[in-house]
């Protein structure tokens, strides 16, 4: 587990400069970047402090004795409010302005546990707690850099694991196939901007995710490429060239971002941004989904899913609701 001091938010240019500087010096650091890739934090490892920020990557160590029973009440947007945004998105798709739009909404939340307690008790590949701000309990890698190889693992396609024959249903659904193919193509193009020899290593494999509401099946792919030898000196430039993450906006990116702005009616802030850690040699990072935010009037869980021309409004609304979970089990 790692942790960090609270620092003043930095702007995009300073974040890029700091990531490049620390990367060139092979100095370990945490970075947190918002959805718009306009602000965030870069914190060297030697400034870490557990009282304000904690994060972990693939290091779930939870004592059964510390587990508390979770009370979880959700108050999502109404089906009618969601449908209004959904219709707008599909009208933009029919006009040819996008092929895929990731539509998200906030869900008001009541729980008996603090964000810190939920963070400590959750099992997730990527976890982040920022005091008085938010927690992230993400299953999705953004990019991983190991020995000069950069890889991305986009997730698109979710189904309740208890549904009979769920794996075959999700893998053979035409809408899900089209959505996943679009994102894989987008990520492959994105990686080609920063790497050579980009290829799809694995296509549409299944991950099982455990949650407080039951198991889900999630469809992922793996795409990899080779970075130039001087990549340590350009970590900030590389990461920001890839933002925002394709899996949480859509394609093509510029116009789709405009559609999202008009359709959602709220500010994502750090939700669907990224966070990561550079250990001096290699880098791992996550898309900030499964996200609970502390707001002045209470907690908000932000979630959503990809909309295509084949999407069904009721199904997409139900997917948004299914994703309002924390991985406590």
Secondary structure, DSSP 8 states (H G I E B T S, - for coil): -EEE-----EEHHHHHHHHHHHHHTT--EEEEE-TTSSEEEEEEGGG--TTTEEEEES-----GGG-----EEEE---HHHHHHHHHHHHHHHHTTS-SEEEEEEEEEEEESS-HHHHHHH---SEEEEETTTEEEEE--EEEEEETTEEEE--EEEEEETTSTTHHHHHHH-HHHHHHHHHHHHHHHHHHHTT-EEEEEEEEEEEEEE--TT--EEEEEEEEEEE--TTGGGGHHHHHHHT-S-GGGTEESHHHHHHHHHHHH-S--TTTT-EEEEE-SS-EEEEE--SEEEEETTEEEEEEEEEE-TT--HHHHHHHHHHT------
